[in-house]
Amino acid sequence: MTTRREFLIGTGAGIAALGTARLGNAQDLGQRPEPELGLIDKIVHPQGRPLRLPLVVSTWDHGLAANQSAWEILKDGGRALDAVEQGVRVTEADPEVRSVGYGGLPDREGNVTLDSCIMDETGNAGSVAFLQNIMHPISVARKVMEDTPHVMLVGEGARHFAMDNGFPEEDLLTEKSRRTWKEWLKTSEYKPWAPASDPAHDTISMLAIDKQNNLSGSCTTSGLAFKMHGRVGDSPIIGASLFVDNEVGAACATGVGEEVMKTVGSFLIVELMRQGMSPQKACREGIRRIVARNPDWRDVQVGYLAVDRSGRVGAFCIQPGFQFSVMNEQGNLLLDAEHWEG
């Protein structure tokens, strides 16, 4: 079995380490315990066990703070769409998260370019790609969804649309990220993914189920660090980084976007859930498809996260290291996803 690290955020409290637990060991994480099953037992179970709703999940450790913001909307009966927008805005504005929004690592020419998408319970979607100088691309993507007949705007068109709708232009390249870029220029060695603690692929994707049992999702990123100018990954692509079907569930992705796009990963996972797979098994199959078609799979990282309508959660990745965050009334938890062991 895979050992997972867990952390709990109580409402208004800081992160408290809970140590480690193996899948299948019950722990009480909230004020309303279930003696027969702890919250940890219900997460990433091969068959899946529903969690209490409402529920929000997101990718990586920066998802903990994003979850907390989303939860403030969900706990009061708010809409999942509002929750997934407000949640990832926290990450977009955090200069310490150098793979999303403000403070994101730039492309090889020193430009911070942003990609984002959002999808609601009705199947409506909006996205922006190659957007520069706008801190909150997720909110621009929602504007595209709600105020235009289109799904995607890119580049200068997206920037002009954002400015016309009151989004201010801002310099998103922090001094810390500028120094990192200048250091990279000394060798200009480009690796889309590197093992260990490389921050260059840590997209935040978020899925939520509200009290009305409606789902929505969001995804936002500054993309791969030091990418070619003009490169767009999976993050603004509906069906690749994100897909929501209110009758079935939702899925999202993080990692090397080219691999996700080539397999239309999030759409695939939702369709597998429609056919009866649990979220966990569907995420694993999504990863298997990437591994099967790419002989160099050991050189890339992709992580998938999924929920179904009942509140079952699944997560799976290629390489060790992908973490995801889960929050409901019982707490806010950070877990290590299972990984491919081929």
Phi, psi and omega in degrees: 000156181270131176278138182237143174271138180234143175224145181239134170249115172280159181301120180078005182251167177276181179286130178240122181290136179253001183085211182237155176210148177268150178306128180107346176269123183280141171221140177276119183247002185217184182277349180238075186291155172248104187304325185280337181212126173274166181300320182298323180299331186275344186267134177054043171273138184308321178270337179087134174230129185297142171266161177295141178256151004287169189209143173224138177229151179205166184270144171071172184290332177291352174292340179299309179293322178296317177302317182300318178293317178297322183297326179301330176278314184294319186294336180264013177088013181287170185282141179302324180300315178296322182295314184287334174288307184294326180300308184284343173299329177300315180289320179301328184268358184269111183291346180277346176267099191268027175232005183215131167057221182298126182091358178298146178291141188276176171284183186293345178262003176090016180256131173275116180239135191243145177232144182199153172210162181213149182213137184253185187288344180268355184095359176288149183211153174214151179205159173226147180222149178054043180267132181239146171069021176233121189290326188243077179297334180297323180285329174293318178300320178295322176298318177300315181298315190269335189244003178227164175276007187253171173256319187230137168237146185228159169053225183298325177298318178294319180295314179297320177299316180298314181296320178297337181256018170091007177278125182283149172282137180216149174281116185266353181273105179284165180296323179297315179290326177297318179296319178298318179297315180299321178294320179298325182298339181297328178244332183052033177277121187251123174229115180304327177216139175229149182291181178068231194260025179301124183269008193279359184230016190272057172309144168258124171240144185221140175233144180217149171238127183264183184293341176273005181065029174260147182249151170210165180211160178214159177208137180207143186198160166261004173078185180296134178296137174065025175296167173296142179298124182104349179296135173234132180263207184279344192301329176265006187263111178295130183098337177265285181286336189205139170207136181233127172231111188295342178277343188237299185165198183213155179217155178211169188223162170211158180118206182284108189297331180300322179290324179291317180297320185293341179243005182044057196301312185291320176298317179303313184296318178296320179294324176294322176294323177300326180278359174115355178289148170290159176305322181295313180294325179293319177297319179296319179294324175301318177292320179301322180297321178294311182300319184294328185262353185237105180295343179259032185298336179290349181260006179228160174232133171221138173234138177244147178224137184213153171224152170249176186301331183278350181100014172283142184240142174222150177206139180203150182217170178281302183259154172301150173123341180286126177245153178219157185243139181230132178221133166216198184296345181274346179146183183236115194239138174249126185230153170273129178284152171293153183230164180292137181235035180282000000 
